[in-house]
Amino acid sequence: MWFCIKCGKPVKKEELIRGYCLDCFRKNINIFKNIPELKITICPICGSWLYRGDWWPPASEPEILEALINHEVQNNLIEGAKLLETYVNDWKYIDSRTISASAELEVNIDEKPLAYTREFTAKINYQKCPRCTARAVGKHSYLVQIRFTSRNYPPNLSHEVLGMVLSGVQRDSIVNIKELPEGIDIELDDGTTARRIIEVLSKKYSAKINTSFRSTRFDPSRGKWIGVTTYVARIPVFRENDIVIYKNTVGVVKLVDKNKLMIMHLDTGLLEEVDVKMYWVNKLKHPTRVEKEEFIVKEIKNDNLIVESMSTGETRVLKARKLLKNLKQNDHVILIKVDDIETIVPKQEGD
């Protein structure tokens, strides 16, 4: 059996802390080198708070107090002491700028656990954070520019795209939204939200993304340039009944669903689902030139059709493909010239 060097009480050896029993150690040994008065700077607009030069996300008073106490105590303990946990179990406002708090501290002293209860006082200062200051004058750190591969995109497309990206992000990060003739500009002050928007545009609309950075000033305290990061997202535009070239064959868009197209191949009549991202590898494209010419079937010989142009009288011999098998003499067909590709289809009502 061992004895406390202060009160003489018999104590097991493993329960002694530097020769003291637990009670005497708490009463006679100050484990704190120095605990300064806590100072809290809170943004009155968004509730974020400042600590040692960095602004932290909004939090409740107990959460802020626990974080501050945890940092200050950890940095001001005597040698051999380590803070394990901090709990603020009681707090109140003494006045509009002063908080009194009682905190329970779980500490290890020479690898032996010890619990403390200590009173802390915190002074509050209110100051706009840089984010709210910038928002007040319309400043932003991130810009998402949504553009389309065609200036003649459907009017409802921009509203659909905007609704889609806004449904999955925190709108309090958005400083401003501008709907322009060429597309949409979204100004933000949070990089995570900007990247989330880009992710949605890429996955849902097969948008191609380009990123750039424009510096505005150098921040010596952080050792880096501050400026605006711009993401440009270009969305391919296709409409129903568009004539397209897919893998060097001519097709017609029958259905558009964000990043998927249903294309009918004109030479076979078969339908195929195509990912819009094929546009970016040049396998799916809009033709630069489309010409149509009407012909009449003059004669059918075996598997060949002899047709005559309605405008020029030119005669052609065509192989009777699947789509042309049921044609009869005097039926009309349409020759479609798409860039360097030609295909012939039966004339439909309205052609």
C-alpha positions as CSV (number, residue, x, y, z in Angstrom):
1,M,0.0,0.0,0.0
2,W,1.2,3.5,-0.8
3,F,0.3,6.9,0.8
4,C,-0.6,10.3,-0.6
5,I,2.3,12.7,0.0
6,K,-0.2,15.5,0.8
7,C,-3.0,13.9,3.0
8,G,-1.3,10.6,3.9
9,K,-4.3,8.6,2.8
10,P,-3.5,5.0,1.8
11,V,-3.8,4.6,-2.0
12,K,-3.0,1.9,-4.5
13,K,0.2,2.6,-6.4
14,E,-1.6,2.6,-9.8
15,E,-4.0,5.3,-8.5
16,L,-1.3,7.8,-7.5
17,I,-0.5,10.7,-9.8
18,R,2.9,12.0,-9.1
19,G,2.6,10.9,-5.5
20,Y,-0.8,12.5,-4.9
21,C,-4.2,10.9,-4.6
22,L,-6.8,12.0,-7.1
23,D,-8.4,14.6,-4.8
24,C,-5.1,16.1,-3.7
25,F,-3.8,16.3,-7.2
26,R,-6.9,18.2,-8.4
27,K,-6.6,20.6,-5.4
28,N,-2.9,21.3,-5.3
29,I,-1.6,20.8,-8.9
30,N,-2.6,23.3,-11.6
31,I,-2.4,21.3,-14.9
32,F,-2.9,24.5,-16.9
33,K,0.1,26.7,-17.9
34,N,-2.2,29.5,-18.8
35,I,-5.8,29.7,-20.0
36,P,-6.4,33.0,-21.7
37,E,-9.9,34.5,-21.9
38,L,-11.7,32.9,-24.8
39,K,-12.5,35.2,-27.7
40,I,-15.2,34.3,-30.3
41,T,-15.7,36.2,-33.5
42,I,-19.1,35.4,-35.1
43,C,-20.5,36.5,-38.4
44,P,-23.9,38.2,-37.6
45,I,-25.3,37.2,-41.0
46,C,-24.4,33.5,-41.6
47,G,-23.2,32.5,-38.1
48,S,-19.8,31.3,-39.2
49,W,-17.0,31.9,-36.7
50,L,-13.4,32.9,-36.7
51,Y,-10.6,31.1,-35.0
52,R,-6.9,31.8,-35.5
53,G,-7.3,33.3,-38.9
54,D,-9.7,30.7,-40.3
55,W,-13.5,31.0,-40.7
56,W,-15.4,27.9,-39.7
57,P,-19.0,26.8,-40.7
58,P,-21.9,28.0,-38.6
59,A,-22.4,26.1,-35.3
60,S,-24.3,26.4,-32.1
61,E,-22.8,28.2,-29.0
62,P,-21.9,24.9,-27.2
63,E,-20.3,23.5,-30.3
64,I,-18.2,26.7,-30.8
65,L,-17.3,26.7,-27.1
66,E,-16.2,23.1,-27.1
67,A,-14.0,23.6,-30.1
68,L,-12.4,26.7,-28.6
69,I,-11.9,25.2,-25.2
70,N,-10.5,22.0,-26.7
71,H,-7.9,24.0,-28.7
72,E,-6.9,26.4,-25.9
73,V,-6.7,23.7,-23.2
74,Q,-4.7,21.3,-25.4
75,N,-2.1,24.0,-26.0
76,N,-1.8,25.0,-22.4
77,L,-1.4,21.8,-20.4
78,I,1.6,20.9,-18.3
79,E,4.1,18.4,-19.6
80,G,2.8,14.8,-19.4
81,A,-0.9,15.9,-19.7
82,K,-3.1,15.2,-22.7
83,L,-6.7,16.3,-23.2
84,L,-9.0,13.5,-24.4
85,E,-12.5,15.0,-24.4
86,T,-14.3,18.3,-23.7
87,Y,-18.0,18.6,-22.8
88,V,-19.8,21.9,-22.3
89,N,-22.6,20.9,-20.0
90,D,-23.8,24.4,-18.9
91,W,-23.5,27.9,-20.5
92,K,-25.3,31.2,-20.4
93,Y,-25.0,34.8,-21.6
94,I,-23.9,37.1,-18.9
95,D,-24.5,40.0,-21.3
96,S,-24.9,40.4,-25.1
97,R,-21.1,39.9,-25.6
98,T,-20.1,37.6,-22.8
99,I,-20.7,33.8,-22.3
100,S,-20.0,31.9,-19.1
101,A,-19.6,28.1,-19.6
102,S,-18.9,25.1,-17.4
103,A,-16.9,22.4,-19.1
104,E,-16.0,18.8,-18.1
105,L,-12.5,17.9,-19.3
106,E,-11.2,14.3,-19.5
107,V,-7.4,14.4,-19.2
108,N,-4.6,11.9,-19.1
109,I,-1.9,12.7,-16.6
110,D,1.1,10.4,-17.1
111,E,-1.3,7.9,-18.9
112,K,-3.7,8.0,-15.9
113,P,-7.3,9.4,-16.5
114,L,-8.5,12.3,-14.5
115,A,-11.8,14.3,-14.8
116,Y,-11.9,18.1,-14.3
117,T,-14.7,20.6,-14.2
118,R,-13.7,24.2,-15.0
119,E,-15.4,27.5,-15.6
120,F,-14.6,29.5,-18.8
121,T,-15.6,33.0,-19.9
122,A,-15.8,33.9,-23.6
123,K,-16.0,37.3,-25.1
124,I,-18.0,37.7,-28.3
125,N,-17.2,40.0,-31.2
126,Y,-19.4,40.3,-34.2
127,Q,-17.8,40.7,-37.6
128,K,-18.9,40.0,-41.2
129,C,-17.1,37.0,-42.6
130,P,-15.3,37.5,-46.0
131,R,-17.9,35.4,-47.7
132,C,-20.8,37.6,-46.6
133,T,-18.8,40.8,-47.2
134,A,-18.1,39.6,-50.8
135,R,-21.8,38.6,-51.4
136,A,-23.0,42.0,-50.3
137,V,-21.2,43.6,-53.2
138,G,-21.8,40.7,-55.6
139,K,-18.3,39.2,-55.5
140,H,-17.8,35.5,-56.3
141,S,-14.9,33.0,-56.3
142,Y,-16.4,30.5,-58.7
143,L,-18.2,30.9,-62.0
144,V,-20.1,28.1,-63.8
145,Q,-20.9,29.0,-67.4
146,I,-23.4,26.7,-69.1
147,R,-23.2,26.9,-72.8
148,F,-24.8,24.9,-75.7
149,T,-23.3,23.7,-78.9
150,S,-26.0,25.5,-80.9
151,R,-27.2,29.0,-80.3
152,N,-30.6,27.9,-81.5
153,Y,-31.2,25.6,-78.6
154,P,-34.8,24.9,-77.5
155,P,-36.1,27.7,-75.1
156,N,-37.1,25.2,-72.5
157,L,-33.7,23.5,-72.4
158,S,-32.0,26.2,-70.4
159,H,-34.8,26.1,-67.8
160,E,-34.7,22.3,-67.6
161,V,-30.9,22.3,-67.1
162,L,-31.0,25.1,-64.5
163,G,-33.8,23.3,-62.6
164,M,-31.8,20.1,-62.6
165,V,-28.5,21.6,-61.3
166,L,-30.3,23.6,-58.6
167,S,-32.2,20.7,-57.3
168,G,-29.1,19.0,-56.1
169,V,-27.0,21.8,-54.5
170,Q,-27.1,24.2,-51.5
171,R,-28.5,27.4,-52.9
172,D,-27.0,29.5,-50.1
173,S,-23.7,29.2,-51.9
174,I,-25.1,30.9,-55.0
175,V,-24.3,34.6,-55.3
176,N,-26.1,35.2,-58.6
177,I,-27.7,33.5,-61.6
178,K,-27.7,35.2,-65.0
179,E,-29.8,33.8,-67.9
180,L,-28.1,35.0,-71.1
181,P,-28.8,34.5,-74.8
182,E,-25.8,32.2,-75.1
183,G,-26.6,30.2,-71.9
184,I,-26.5,30.5,-68.1
185,D,-23.9,32.0,-65.7
186,I,-24.0,30.8,-62.1
187,E,-21.8,32.8,-59.7
188,L,-20.8,31.0,-56.4
189,D,-18.7,31.5,-53.4
190,D,-18.2,27.8,-52.6
191,G,-16.0,25.4,-54.6
192,T,-17.8,22.2,-53.5
193,T,-21.1,23.4,-54.8
194,A,-19.5,24.6,-58.1
195,R,-17.9,21.1,-58.6
196,R,-21.2,19.5,-57.7
197,I,-23.0,21.5,-60.5
198,I,-20.3,20.5,-62.9
199,E,-20.7,16.8,-61.9
200,V,-24.5,17.0,-62.6
201,L,-23.9,18.6,-66.0
202,S,-21.4,16.0,-67.0
203,K,-23.4,13.0,-65.9
204,K,-26.9,14.1,-66.9
205,Y,-26.2,16.1,-70.1
206,S,-22.8,14.7,-71.3
207,A,-21.4,18.3,-70.9
208,K,-17.7,18.8,-71.8
209,I,-15.9,20.8,-69.1
210,N,-13.1,23.3,-69.4
211,T,-11.6,25.0,-66.3
212,S,-9.6,28.2,-66.0
213,F,-8.4,30.5,-63.2
214,R,-8.1,34.3,-63.2
215,S,-6.1,35.7,-60.3
216,T,-7.1,39.0,-58.8
217,R,-4.6,39.4,-55.9
218,F,-2.0,37.5,-53.9
219,D,-2.7,36.7,-50.3
220,P,0.6,36.6,-48.4
221,S,-1.0,35.2,-45.2
222,R,-2.1,32.1,-47.1
223,G,0.8,32.1,-49.6
224,K,-1.3,31.8,-52.7
225,W,-3.2,33.8,-55.4
226,I,-6.9,34.6,-54.9
227,G,-9.2,34.9,-57.8
228,V,-12.1,33.4,-59.8
229,T,-12.2,29.8,-60.9
230,T,-14.3,29.4,-64.1
231,Y,-15.9,26.2,-65.3
232,V,-17.3,26.2,-68.8
233,A,-19.8,23.4,-69.5
234,R,-20.8,22.8,-73.1
235,I,-23.9,20.8,-73.6
236,P,-24.6,19.1,-77.0
237,V,-27.9,20.1,-78.5
238,F,-30.1,17.7,-80.4
239,R,-33.8,17.9,-81.3
240,E,-36.4,15.3,-82.3
241,N,-36.3,14.9,-86.2
242,D,-32.8,16.2,-86.5
243,I,-30.8,14.5,-89.2
244,V,-27.5,13.3,-87.8
245,I,-24.4,11.3,-88.8
246,Y,-23.6,8.5,-86.4
247,K,-20.6,6.3,-87.1
248,N,-20.7,7.4,-90.8
249,T,-24.3,6.5,-91.4
250,V,-27.3,8.9,-91.7
251,G,-30.0,8.8,-89.0
252,V,-32.9,10.7,-87.6
253,V,-33.3,11.6,-84.0
254,K,-36.6,10.1,-82.8
255,L,-36.3,10.8,-79.1
256,V,-34.2,13.0,-76.9
257,D,-33.8,12.2,-73.1
258,K,-31.0,14.4,-71.6
259,N,-27.9,12.4,-72.4
260,K,-29.5,9.7,-74.5
261,L,-30.8,9.8,-78.1
262,M,-33.0,7.3,-79.9
263,I,-31.8,7.3,-83.5
264,M,-33.4,5.6,-86.5
265,H,-30.8,4.5,-89.1
266,L,-32.2,5.6,-92.5
267,D,-30.5,2.8,-94.4
268,T,-32.0,0.0,-92.3
269,G,-34.9,1.5,-90.4
270,L,-33.5,0.1,-87.2
271,L,-33.6,2.1,-83.9
272,E,-30.5,2.5,-81.7
273,E,-30.0,4.2,-78.3
274,V,-26.9,6.5,-78.5
275,D,-25.1,8.2,-75.7
276,V,-24.7,12.0,-76.4
277,K,-21.1,11.8,-75.2
278,M,-20.4,10.2,-78.6
279,Y,-20.6,13.8,-79.9
280,W,-17.3,14.6,-78.2
281,V,-15.4,11.8,-79.9
282,N,-16.7,12.8,-83.3
283,K,-18.8,9.6,-83.8
284,L,-22.1,11.6,-83.5
285,K,-22.4,14.9,-85.3
286,H,-24.6,17.4,-87.0
287,P,-24.0,17.5,-90.7
288,T,-22.8,20.8,-92.2
289,R,-25.0,20.3,-95.3
290,V,-28.3,18.5,-95.9
291,E,-29.9,18.3,-99.4
292,K,-33.1,16.5,-100.5
293,E,-34.1,15.5,-104.0
294,E,-37.3,13.7,-105.0
295,F,-37.2,10.7,-107.4
296,I,-39.9,8.5,-109.0
297,V,-39.6,4.8,-109.5
298,K,-39.7,4.1,-113.2
299,E,-38.9,0.4,-113.3
300,I,-38.0,-2.5,-111.0
301,K,-35.5,-5.1,-112.2
302,N,-34.7,-8.0,-109.9
303,D,-33.1,-6.3,-106.8
304,N,-32.6,-3.0,-108.6
305,L,-34.7,0.1,-108.8
306,I,-34.5,2.5,-111.7
307,V,-35.5,6.0,-110.5
308,E,-35.8,9.3,-112.2
309,S,-35.2,12.8,-110.6
310,M,-38.4,14.9,-110.5
311,S,-36.4,18.1,-111.0
312,T,-33.6,17.2,-113.4
313,G,-34.8,14.0,-115.1
314,E,-31.6,12.3,-114.1
315,T,-31.9,8.5,-114.0
316,R,-30.3,6.3,-111.3
317,V,-30.1,2.6,-110.6
318,L,-30.4,1.7,-106.9
319,K,-30.0,-1.5,-104.9
320,A,-33.3,-2.4,-103.4
321,R,-32.4,-2.3,-99.7
322,K,-34.8,-3.5,-96.9
323,L,-36.6,-0.1,-96.8
324,L,-37.1,-0.1,-100.5
325,K,-38.3,-3.7,-101.0
326,N,-42.0,-2.9,-101.1
327,L,-41.8,0.0,-103.5
328,K,-43.8,-0.2,-106.8
329,Q,-43.6,1.5,-110.1
330,N,-44.5,5.3,-109.8
331,D,-43.8,5.4,-106.1
332,H,-41.8,8.3,-104.9
333,V,-38.5,8.3,-103.0
334,I,-36.3,11.0,-101.4
335,L,-32.6,11.1,-102.0
336,I,-30.9,12.6,-98.9
337,K,-27.4,14.0,-99.3
338,V,-25.8,14.5,-95.9
339,D,-22.3,15.9,-96.3
340,D,-20.6,13.2,-98.3
341,I,-23.1,10.5,-97.5
342,E,-26.2,9.7,-99.7
343,T,-29.2,7.6,-98.7
344,I,-32.6,7.0,-100.2
345,V,-35.8,6.5,-98.3
346,P,-39.5,6.2,-99.3
347,K,-41.3,9.5,-99.5
348,Q,-43.5,10.1,-96.4
349,E,-46.4,12.4,-96.1
350,G,-45.1,15.9,-95.5
351,D,-41.7,15.3,-97.2
